[in-house]
Amino acid sequence: MAKDVGNKGVQSSNMGCTVCVPDKRINSLQPEAAQCLLNYFRRLQVEDLSFFYAVQLDSNGFTTNFFWRDGRSKVDYDYFGDVLILDKTFRIEEHNIICAPLWGLNHHRQQVLFGCAFLLNESTDSFVWLLETFMEAMDRHQPKTIFTDENELMVDAVKAVLPDAEHRIGIWYIRQNALKQLSALYMQPGFEILFNKCISDCQTEEEFESRWESLLERFDLSENPWLSRLQHGENIKSVFQIPKNENMGLLEFAQQYLEEVKRRRLEELDEDFQCNGTAQVTILTSSAIERQAADIYTRTLFKTFQEEFLKCLSVTIEETASNETITTYKLTEEGQKESVVEFNCLDSRVACSCKKFESFGILCFHALKVLNARNIFHIPHKYVLKRWTKSAKCGVPYEYEQEMADEMKQQTVNLLMHKTLNVFTKSVAIEDSKKIAGDCLGKTLEQIEDVLRAKKADHLEMIDMSRGMI
């Protein structure tokens, strides 16, 4: 699928309005490079019918922005698109172009690429175009959370295109920019330790606000404009570790991007094999809840769960309040801060002040301790996120489950297309699996043709019978 968007003005961030840009090479991609990239995408589309690319043109018809994704990326987004990271920290020096991959995390917490863009400039117009195009490429399924850098124009674009998504600033971006914006302060004793505690080691809003105020007061930063805009975020790293090459063009970078996509998919496939029996995890206790976690979670997520579970063995618990349905507990780990957990006896809901589950998707050791105290020796179903399990890519993605109730016929077609594409993209990695997929699809096609022939014969027979009755 291709999309060309023309007659778009280039927005001026200084004036805050859309203006027509005169014909200058610096305001558009070099025609030769743009045409070479378009030709490459068209060839890819012949090989992958679900390949999607889009182009934005300025008011003079010159290319300004590109976006593309392959068919497998659409499948990955269906399963793991609840969290979206837009990383625009990489530049292609030869063209002074921003390379902006959009990615997320799979069930192994590996980076999974959903698509990539070349942007000529950092403007609201460019960011809105990119997010709108991405939504079109992904059937308009909005992420629950999007992480970006702290660019104010990006903030405006997210509000305009993804109003239902929670917008967060990545901690990686904060640390990177802090080194630039506050370089002199890093030489002062205690600043770096306190700053890192503020952004990485606060369990509650109250604790963050207290430490933040202490930081601003101690180092006289109350009027610092950059610090005043910061907020919590996810600890993420740039998806690209490609060495900078001044001679690298758009086509070469697009090719390297797709090679990076292949490499990461092979890593995911390898980890899938490991999770499905070739590498066993070590269970350290006889607890049923630990065995359950080992059965359902991927190896990476089980290790995270296991760390939390082992911590709960050394934490003290004290009931502080109770009524007919809600019991409140205070939990304290030796040498650590206190946490508060509320337990609802009607539906076994646990809410912890550290908000580990809300931010990470795994129950914290405070909540696990309370469940144990309440004689609940399994993870309640509501606290098992499918995206972290071994079966994350099995069956119907959550989004389709919700929509099929409303539009059953159309969503059934979408589901069939999704399953077929999933089979295709998974099978191409290994020759044996490619043969299995080819044989099965061949048999399936023969059976479908048999059904169609039978239906056609029945239809013709009914026509003959009708003629005989006239």
BALO-905059 format. One record per residue (C-alpha): z, x, y. Coordinates in steps of 0.05 Angstrom, whole numbers, padded with zeros to 5 digits, always signed. Layout:
<rs>
ZXY;...
</rs>
This chain:
<rs>
+00000+00000+00000;-00019+00028+00067;-00002+00005+00137;-00030+00027+00203;+00006+00007+00266;-00034+00015+00330;-00029+00005+00404;+00044+00024+00408;+00069+00055+00472;+00115+00115+00468;+00184+00100+00495;+00213+00144+00549;+00287+00156+00536;+00297+00173+00610;+00269+00109+00638;+00288+00064+00580;+00220+00029+00581;+00154+00031+00544;+00099+00069+00579;+00029+00089+00560;+00022+00163+00547;-00040+00200+00571;-00085+00236+00521;-00046+00301+00511;-00043+00339+00445;+00032+00349+00453;+00044+00274+00450;+00008+00263+00384;-00002+00298+00318;-00061+00345+00313;-00119+00302+00289;-00140+00351+00234;-00069+00355+00206;-00060+00280+00210;-00126+00266+00175;-00111+00317+00120;-00044+00282+00107;-00077+00213+00106;-00128+00237+00055;-00071+00264+00012;-00034+00198+00014;-00097+00159-00005;-00106+00204-00066;-00034+00192-00086;-00044+00118-00079;-00100+00120-00130;-00053+00152-00180;+00007+00108-00162;-00012+00036-00143;+00058+00024-00115;+00054+00084-00069;+00068+00062+00003;+00052+00096+00068;+00049+00075+00141;+00024+00106+00205;+00043+00092+00277;-00008+00103+00333;+00003+00110+00407;-00034+00070+00460;-00093+00117+00456;-00100+00111+00381;-00070+00179+00366;-00023+00188+00307;+00050+00195+00325;+00092+00179+00263;+00085+00177+00187;+00126+00146+00132;+00115+00147+00057;+00149+00133-00010;+00125+00131-00082;+00133+00074-00132;+00194+00103-00167;+00231+00108-00100;+00227+00032-00094;+00260+00025-00162;+00314+00075-00144;+00328+00038-00079;+00336-00028-00116;+00393+00004-00155;+00424+00052-00105;+00403+00027-00037;+00472+00000-00019;+00483+00067+00018;+00427+00097+00060;+00428+00165+00093;+00377+00181+00147;+00374+00256+00157;+00332+00281+00215;+00360+00352+00221;+00299+00387+00192;+00239+00407+00235;+00170+00432+00219;+00163+00486+00272;+00087+00492+00272;+00079+00421+00297;+00148+00411+00328;+00155+00351+00283;+00220+00319+00258;+00222+00312+00183;+00268+00253+00167;+00281+00240+00093;+00318+00175+00075;+00362+00182+00014;+00424+00158-00023;+00468+00175-00082;+00454+00155-00154;+00505+00140-00208;+00518+00214-00218;+00529+00225-00144;+00464+00264-00142;+00419+00257-00082;+00362+00207-00095;+00304+00205-00046;+00278+00137-00022;+00224+00162+00025;+00207+00209+00081;+00180+00207+00153;+00147+00253+00203;+00169+00234+00273;+00138+00262+00336;+00198+00250+00380;+00269+00223+00382;+00261+00156+00416;+00286+00086+00403;+00214+00065+00391;+00205+00118+00337;+00271+00101+00303;+00259+00026+00305;+00189+00036+00277;+00217+00079+00221;+00272+00031+00201;+00226-00030+00205;+00174+00005+00162;+00227+00027+00112;+00252-00045+00106;+00181-00069+00094;+00171-00016+00040;+00236-00039+00006;+00225-00115+00008;+00272-00121+00067;+00335-00107+00026;+00384-00081+00077;+00434-00027+00058;+00508-00043+00062;+00521+00023+00098;+00477+00072+00135;+00497+00143+00154;+00462+00179+00211;+00478+00231+00263;+00509+00211+00329;+00444+00201+00368;+00454+00142+00415;+00381+00120+00409;+00391+00118+00333;+00452+00074+00343;+00410+00025+00383;+00355+00025+00331;+00404+00011+00274;+00434-00047+00312;+00365-00076+00324;+00336-00069+00254;+00397-00068+00208;+00447-00115+00241;+00484-00129+00176;+00493-00056+00156;+00556-00017+00172;+00535+00044+00213;+00574+00108+00202;+00567+00180+00227;+00564+00233+00172;+00621+00284+00172;+00570+00338+00158;+00536+00322+00224;+00603+00321+00260;+00622+00389+00234;+00554+00418+00250;+00554+00392+00321;+00627+00411+00332;+00608+00484+00322;+00557+00476+00378;+00596+00431+00425;+00665+00463+00417;+00648+00534+00398;+00699+00564+00446;+00756+00522+00418;+00745+00549+00348;+00773+00614+00374;+00839+00581+00393;+00895+00582+00340;+00905+00516+00303;+00844+00479+00331;+00800+00482+00269;+00857+00462+00222;+00877+00402+00264;+00805+00381+00277;+00788+00383+00202;+00851+00343+00185;+00829+00289+00235;+00761+00279+00205;+00776+00291+00131;+00849+00280+00115;+00871+00213+00145;+00886+00154+00101;+00897+00101+00154;+00871+00085+00223;+00940+00094+00252;+00945+00164+00222;+00877+00183+00249;+00892+00156+00319;+00958+00194+00320;+00927+00260+00300;+00867+00249+00346;+00912+00238+00406;+00951+00300+00387;+00886+00341+00384;+00861+00315+00452;+00928+00327+00485;+00942+00396+00455;+00874+00424+00474;+00863+00384+00538;+00802+00346+00511;+00814+00276+00537;+00753+00279+00582;+00706+00311+00532;+00647+00263+00526;+00624+00287+00458;+00692+00279+00424;+00701+00209+00451;+00640+00184+00412;+00661+00208+00343;+00681+00164+00284;+00694+00171+00210;+00637+00185+00162;+00616+00207+00093;+00616+00281+00075;+00542+00292+00064;+00496+00352+00065;+00423+00359+00086;+00377+00339+00029;+00330+00398+00042;+00349+00470+00029;+00277+00493+00038;+00272+00559+00076;+00239+00552+00144;+00167+00574+00144;+00130+00576+00210;+00063+00570+00175;+00082+00507+00136;+00038+00448+00156;+00048+00374+00147;+00009+00371+00082;+00046+00430+00052;+00112+00400+00070;+00094+00332+00041;+00074+00367-00023;+00140+00405-00024;+00177+00340-00012;+00145+00308-00073;+00161+00370-00114;+00233+00363-00092;+00231+00290-00113;+00207+00310-00183;+00260+00364-00189;+00316+00316-00171;+00290+00263-00219;+00290+00313-00276;+00362+00331-00259;+00380+00257-00261;+00344+00249-00328;+00381+00308-00356;+00448+00280-00334;+00429+00212-00364;+00418+00247-00431;+00485+00283-00424;+00520+00217-00410;+00488+00182-00469;+00522+00224-00522;+00498+00296-00519;+00559+00318-00479;+00627+00286-00491;+00681+00281-00438;+00752+00303-00452;+00804+00248-00454;+00872+00276-00436;+00918+00218-00453;+00923+00161-00502;+00917+00109-00447;+00869+00051-00458;+00848+00052-00385;+00826+00125-00390;+00786+00110-00453;+00754+00050-00418;+00735+00093-00359;+00704+00146-00405;+00662+00091-00439;+00635+00059-00376;+00630+00113-00321;+00581+00170-00317;+00610+00239-00330;+00615+00255-00256;+00650+00191-00238;+00695+00194-00298;+00721+00262-00276;+00737+00232-00208;+00772+00173-00240;+00810+00219-00287;+00836+00260-00229;+00863+00197-00196;+00892+00173-00262;+00929+00238-00275;+00958+00236-00204;+00989+00168-00217;+01033+00199-00270;+01072+00238-00218;+01079+00186-00163;+01141+00145-00150;+01136+00070-00140;+01183+00023-00103;+01177-00052-00093;+01189-00068-00019;+01171-00142-00012;+01150-00201-00054;+01133-00275-00051;+01101-00324-00099;+01035-00288-00103;+01037-00221-00066;+01081-00162-00083;+01083-00101-00038;+01097-00031-00064;+01110+00036-00031;+01084+00097-00068;+01102+00169-00055;+01074+00232-00085;+01119+00294-00079;+01103+00330-00015;+01051+00278+00005;+01049+00219+00053;+01068+00148+00032;+01018+00094+00015;+01027+00018+00012;+00995-00026-00042;+00993-00101-00043;+00985-00135-00111;+00962-00207-00120;+00988-00235-00186;+00937-00293-00185;+00875-00251-00193;+00902-00179-00203;+00875-00156-00136;+00902-00091-00109;+00895-00068-00037;+00917+00002-00019;+00927+00031+00051;+00887+00093+00032;+00825+00050+00022;+00797+00096-00032;+00762+00039-00068;+00730+00012-00004;+00703+00080+00016;+00687+00111-00052;+00683+00055-00103;+00737+00082-00150;+00809+00058-00155;+00859+00106-00124;+00920+00132-00162;+00965+00087-00120;+00929+00025-00145;+00927+00051-00216;+01002+00063-00214;+01014-00009-00191;+00968-00037-00246;+01008+00003-00297;+01073-00023-00269;+01046-00093-00277;+01027-00080-00350;+00952-00082-00336;+00921-00029-00379;+00848-00038-00362;+00805-00033-00299;+00796-00104-00273;+00722-00122-00274;+00719-00131-00199;+00736-00057-00190;+00681-00031-00235;+00620-00020-00191;+00557-00020-00234;+00525+00034-00190;+00575+00085-00218;+00567+00066-00292;+00523+00093-00347;+00485+00027-00347;+00471+00029-00271;+00396+00028-00282;+00397-00023-00339;+00380-00096-00329;+00369-00131-00263;+00391-00099-00198;+00445-00137-00161;+00398-00159-00106;+00351-00193-00155;+00410-00228-00189;+00428-00260-00122;+00358-00281-00103;+00335-00309-00171;+00381-00368-00163;+00342-00390-00101;+00271-00372-00117;+00268-00368-00193;+00193-00369-00202;+00176-00315-00151;+00235-00272-00170;+00215-00276-00244;+00148-00245-00224;+00184-00192-00183;+00229-00177-00242;+00170-00167-00289;+00137-00121-00239;+00203-00083-00230;+00212-00074-00306;+00141-00051-00315;+00146-00001-00258;+00213+00024-00285;+00182+00036-00354;+00124+00073-00323;+00164+00118-00277;+00215+00136-00330;+00164+00151-00384;+00119+00200-00346;+00171+00256-00347;+00165+00271-00422;+00103+00269-00466;+00138+00234-00524;+00165+00179-00479;+00097+00171-00447;+00066+00158-00516;+00121+00107-00533;+00109+00070-00468;+00033+00071-00478;+00038+00044-00549;+00087-00011-00530;+00047-00032-00469;-00016-00033-00511;+00017-00079-00563;+00046-00123-00508;-00022-00130-00475;-00053-00150-00542;+00001-00203-00553;-00009-00231-00483;-00084-00235-00494;-00073-00271-00559;-00029-00322-00523;-00082-00330-00468;-00137-00340-00519;-00095-00392-00555;-00081-00429-00490;-00155-00427-00473;-00174-00455-00541;-00123-00511-00533;-00149-00527-00464;-00221-00530-00489;-00200-00574-00547;-00166-00623-00499;-00229-00625-00456;-00272-00641-00518;-00223-00696-00539;-00224-00725-00469;-00300-00727-00469;-00299-00762-00536;-00255-00816-00509;-00300-00831-00449;
</rs>
